[in-house]
């Protein structure tokens, strides 16, 4: 066991050290504040404090993990052997940066508690993030730092035991609009016709007619094609269905539509099905609880996983609501239109609530890419050039490569054949 001496054991320190050592590196660890226990320990050990005791493995601590609440922090990003890092720890420190404080800053989403102007749907904007501003959004820096720490520890303690985790791949299908034209009801169908005509979208008018007359399949209805694709690859796949009342931001098929209900039950026979929350339920616990209950009743299984509409995570309120409505896992931690790692990691982690200084019992599974981040690319090669770099890093640190696709984009009219691209992505990255 690795023993860590520190002057004070705090919730922040325990949370961060466990994530780095136990979850990422597979290293068993413990803390002590007693010098005599530290000296007596015969196994690997390190000091995390302001000063070393003697000549041991020493990481000079920033104040962040010993503070409470939110404070103004001066952050200067520098280079550590080609990897951006911050919270420089000085020359006495065995490694040059306090990666525990830096990791906590990213994992806790500290910067999202700081004053910022939200985007048009109320999200933390990617351009406000330290990762985007310093060009490391596409790097799982927390994991990369952890492995650099492990390298330094193994130089000092060659017998340090680690339990290696393995690379994982998850494909998520997000369903907030299950059908473009079918199952829409008379008033919404008529409204759609008039809107298309008024905007001279005659191709859409013809397509809507063709679907309604059953001359053609609804373009978004690709669920069983996706199920068949998933059968070819031994990967973890999940469908997140919106199951909510109609609103300005939530325009899926009515939850009372029997064909829609049958579709969800049928997909649940082949794959994990969980809840894509509505925009309204993001800020209303009662609506969230009702959506969860109704979907669970429909598929006769408890609903434990959530994905938030527009990936609208507002810390800490969003995760408190999910905890209170008994969700165990969230798959919304990422940016819709940018590839990369919102929390700086590709390893699942629990949410730390800075306002209460407590680790919340909800596991966050960060995603690396939402398909809407790829629409700017005109060629398949451009997509793979971009994604290959991210994949290699996730594979290197044995992380989880989580990708989010929507049935809408996969079935929409685009310059790329999205369904063919989707299959190529699965084939390329699942191992």
JORAUR-V614939 format. One record per residue. SS is DSSP state (2 for helix, 1 for strand, 0 for the rest). PSI is psi as a letter, one per 20 degrees, with the letter a starting at -180 (999 if undefined). NEAR is the number of other ideal C-beta (glycine too) atoms within 12 Angstrom. Layout:
SS,PSI,NEAR  SS,PSI,NEAR
//
This chain:
0,p,21  1,p,37  1,p,32  1,p,41  1,p,36  0,q,36  0,h,25  0,p,22  0,o,24  0,r,28  2,h,26  2,g,37  2,g,38  2,g,29  2,g,30  2,g,47  2,h,39  2,h,33  2,g,39  2,g,46  2,g,38  2,g,25  2,g,33  2,g,40  2,i,37  0,k,25  0,p,33  0,p,20  1,r,38  1,r,26  1,q,31  1,q,27  0,j,21  0,p,17  2,g,21  2,h,11  2,h,17  2,g,31  2,h,16  2,h,13  0,p,25  0,i,12  0,a,22  0,q,29  1,q,35  1,q,41  1,p,33  1,n,48  1,a,33  0,h,22  0,q,20  0,q,27  0,g,26  0,d,13  0,k,11  0,r,28  1,p,32  1,p,32  1,o,43  1,p,30  0,q,39  0,r,35  0,i,24  2,g,35  2,i,40  2,j,26  0,r,24  0,q,18  0,a,17  0,p,22  0,r,17  0,p,13  0,p,22  0,o,13  0,p,28  0,o,16  0,p,27  1,a,19  1,p,17  1,n,29  0,l,16  0,i,13  1,p,33  1,q,32  1,r,39  0,r,36  0,m,36  1,p,25  0,j,33  0,r,19  0,h,11  0,h,21  0,p,30  0,h,29  0,q,36  0,i,27  1,q,36  0,n,38  2,i,50  2,g,45  2,g,37  2,g,47  2,g,45  2,g,44  2,g,42  2,g,48  2,h,47  0,i,45  0,l,38  2,g,38  2,h,33  2,i,34  0,h,23  0,q,22  0,p,11  0,q,21  0,p,12  0,r,18  0,a,19  0,h,11  0,j,21  0,k,22  0,q,33  0,p,36  0,p,24  2,h,29  2,i,20  2,i,22  0,q,32  2,h,35  2,g,39  2,g,26  2,h,17  0,j,26  0,k,17  0,k,33  0,h,33  0,j,33  0,p,35  0,m,47  2,h,44  2,g,44  2,g,42  2,g,40  2,g,44  2,g,44  2,h,34  2,h,32  2,g,45  2,g,34  2,g,22  2,h,27  2,h,34  2,h,20  2,g,16  2,h,22  0,n,26  0,h,12  0,j,14  0,p,28  0,p,20  0,q,26  0,o,15  0,p,14  0,r,23  0,q,16  0,p,26  1,q,26  1,p,31  1,p,36  1,p,41  1,p,45  1,o,45  1,p,45  1,n,41  0,i,36  0,n,34  0,h,41  0,q,34  0,h,33  0,h,35  0,q,30  0,k,30  0,i,29  0,q,22  2,g,12  2,g,12  2,h,24  2,g,23  2,g,16  2,h,18  2,g,28  2,g,25  2,h,16  2,g,16  2,g,22  2,g,18  2,h,13  0,j,13  0,k,10  0,m,17  2,h,14  2,h,15  2,h,24  2,g,22  2,g,18  2,g,27  2,g,31  2,g,20  2,g,19  2,g,27  2,h,25  0,j,13  0,k,12  0,i,13  0,q,18  0,q,21  0,p,30  0,h,29  0,i,35  0,m,30  0,k,33  2,g,36  2,h,20  2,g,24  2,g,34  2,g,25  2,h,17  2,g,30  2,h,32  2,h,16  0,i,17  0,p,24  0,m,14  0,r,30  1,p,24  1,q,34  1,q,36  1,p,43  1,o,47  1,p,46  0,p,43  0,m,44  0,r,36  0,q,23  0,p,24  0,a,19  0,h,11  0,i,25  0,o,26  0,k,26  0,r,41  0,q,36  0,p,24  0,i,29  0,i,17  0,o,22  2,h,14  2,h,21  2,g,32  2,g,25  2,h,18  2,g,35  2,g,39  2,h,24  2,g,21  2,h,35  2,i,27  0,h,18  0,i,23  0,r,32  1,p,30  1,p,38  1,a,41  1,p,49  1,o,45  0,q,46  0,r,37  0,h,30  0,g,24  0,i,37  0,h,38  0,j,23  0,o,22  2,h,23  2,g,15  2,g,26  2,g,36  2,g,23  2,g,24  2,g,41  2,g,36  2,g,21  2,g,25  2,g,41  2,g,26  2,h,18  2,g,29  2,j,29  0,k,13  0,q,20  0,q,18  0,o,37  0,i,27  1,q,38  1,q,46  1,p,47  0,q,45  2,p,40  2,j,34  2,k,43  0,n,36  0,o,40  0,o,27  0,q,37  0,i,28  2,g,25  2,g,40  2,h,39  2,g,26  2,g,34  2,h,41  2,g,29  2,h,20  0,j,30  0,k,22  0,q,40  0,h,25  1,q,34  1,q,45  0,k,42  0,j,44  0,n,47  0,r,49  0,p,35  0,g,36  0,j,26  0,p,30  0,q,39  0,a,38  0,o,44  0,h,48  0,j,45  0,j,50  0,q,47  0,k,46  0,p,45  0,q,31  1,q,42  1,q,32  1,p,40  1,p,37  1,o,31  0,h,33  0,h,19  0,i,19  0,l,23  1,q,23  1,p,29  1,q,32  1,l,21  1,p,35  1,p,27  1,p,46  0,n,41  0,p,44  0,q,46  0,h,49  1,p,40  1,q,34  2,h,37  2,i,29  2,i,31  0,i,36  0,i,27  0,i,17  0,p,23  0,h,12  0,q,15  2,g,23  2,h,14  2,g,17  2,g,34  2,h,22  2,g,16  2,g,24  2,h,32  2,g,21  2,g,21  2,g,36  2,g,32  2,h,24  2,g,32  2,g,38  2,g,26  2,h,21  0,j,38  0,l,28  0,a,41  1,p,39  1,n,43  1,p,43  1,q,43  1,p,45  1,q,40  1,q,41  2,h,39  2,g,33  2,h,32  2,h,36  2,i,34  0,r,25  0,o,18  0,r,25  0,i,16  0,q,26  0,n,18  2,h,33  2,h,26  2,g,17  2,g,30  2,g,38  2,g,27  2,h,22  2,g,35  2,g,30  2,h,20  2,h,23  2,i,31  0,i,25  0,999,15
//
